[in-house]
Amino acid sequence: MGGNFADRVIAATRRLGPLCVGFDPYPEQMAALFGPPGSDAIAAFGRALVECCAGRVAAVKPQISLFERFGAQGFETLTGFCEHARAAGLLVILDAKRGDIGATANAYAEAYLGPAPVLHADCVTVNPLMGRDSFEPFVAAAGRMGKGVAMLIRTSNPGAADLFDAQTAEGPLWTRIARLLAPAEARLRGNSEYSSLMAVMGATVPAEARRLREILPHALILAPGYGAQGASAMDALAGFLPGPKQADGRIRPEGGLVNASRSILYPPGAAVAGSRAAWQDIISSAIGAAQADLAAAVV
């Protein structure tokens, strides 16, 4: 997939909506039809999921740790999933949450965003809490390669408040992080006027998302927390902006991706599906329900 990451996200979401399916493979929750727990079952699960998502959603977001625990074979499975997803036209956001400094940060950036990556993803998540030198190599690599970098700014987990909401002289810490990223947002602007700097902002904190949009007006937003974590479609889209008028006359929100994992991967009935076709019907219905919910929301 060529071109600036932000431009590709906007093109895909205008066509398919903002849903991103998080690929968090927990063998104990997967349907038995994929085989005994292990990387082979995850590979089969991933291939079936891509078939359900292709042409229907904009992106998928595999969580690297759930593959790494199976060692080299697990990483091979992850590599195959990313290749299969990108070949099917899906954007791939690698949820790796890397964060280090100096040569180490540069090595991570080259590994996932460089010209010869260890696996092919369109964007990688980064934890910027160690400061500017922890994320600069990722921003530089993303700029060179037309890829994206998704920075954790205010996440959706309950413990996020422990640090991200801590008060500083400038307000909550997460606002300081957002302001620190403003130069990177400008550097990664695309033709769509959005930036390939993606801000990870939990759908569970919609007021913060609206404030984020004031600080980073051109950033894409990646909103986790929709679905199983309890955030509504309106919450998830709080930091999005009005898009162009559609053929049906409606103006739909745009400006990022809304992630759903468990509600798509493990809906009722999926674990006991008797055939792959039956499983895919259940997953496709879950995707359709999430898309309809997001499409009905107005910002």
Helices and strands as residue ranges (DSSP letters): H 5-16, E 19-23, G 27-29, G 32-34, H 39-53, E 59-62, H 65-68, H 71-87, E 91-98, H 102-113, E 123-126, H 132-145, E 148-154, G 158-160, H 161-164, E 167-168, E 171-172, H 173-180, H 182-187, E 195-201, H 206-215, E 219-223, H 233-236, E 241-245, E 251-254, E 256-260, H 262-265, H 276-296
